[in-house]
Amino acid sequence: MIFFIFLAIGVVFYLWWKRTYTTLSRDCRWRQDKPAGDWHCVACGARTVPPPNQSPRHCLRSDRTG
């Protein structure tokens, strides 16, 4: 029984952490464009240059609300 309580607390913590860490949605499809040195979203066409050795963590869609 105590295992399920800790499991539930862990799941809630993970969901909270994931929501505060990123704004990506299911529509975000980032692809790295190595020759250009940036990343582009195939869903909306946004382009960005994140810090070295990291992928984009935020949605850049202009019509996104929230």
C-alpha positions in Angstrom: 0.0 0.0 0.0 2.7 2.5 0.9 4.4 1.7 -2.4 1.4 2.9 -4.4 1.4 6.2 -2.3 5.0 6.8 -3.2 4.3 5.8 -6.8 1.4 8.3 -7.1 3.5 11.1 -5.5 6.3 10.3 -8.0 4.0 10.4 -11.0 2.5 13.8 -9.9 5.9 15.2 -9.3 7.1 14.0 -12.8 4.1 15.6 -14.5 4.6 18.9 -12.6 8.3 18.9 -13.5 7.6 18.0 -17.2 5.1 20.9 -17.5 7.4 23.5 -16.0 10.4 22.3 -18.0 9.1 22.5 -21.6 6.3 24.0 -23.7 6.5 21.4 -26.5 3.3 19.8 -27.6 2.5 16.8 -29.8 2.6 19.1 -32.8 6.3 20.1 -32.3 8.6 18.2 -34.5 12.1 19.6 -34.3 14.7 18.5 -36.8 18.4 19.5 -36.7 19.7 21.2 -39.8 23.4 20.7 -39.5 24.5 22.6 -42.6 22.6 25.7 -41.5 23.6 25.2 -37.8 20.1 25.5 -36.4 16.9 23.5 -35.8 13.6 23.8 -37.6 10.1 22.6 -36.8 8.5 20.6 -39.6 5.0 21.3 -38.3 5.1 25.1 -38.3 8.4 26.1 -39.9 9.9 27.9 -36.9 13.7 28.1 -36.6 15.9 28.4 -33.6 19.5 28.0 -32.4 19.5 26.4 -28.9 22.6 26.2 -26.6 25.3 23.8 -27.8 24.5 20.1 -27.5 20.8 20.7 -26.6 17.6 20.3 -28.6 14.8 22.9 -28.5 12.5 22.7 -25.4 10.0 25.4 -26.2 7.3 25.7 -28.8 7.8 28.7 -31.1 4.4 28.5 -33.0 3.0 32.0 -33.4 -0.6 31.0 -33.0 -0.1 29.0 -29.9 -2.1 30.1 -26.9 -1.1 29.6 -23.3 
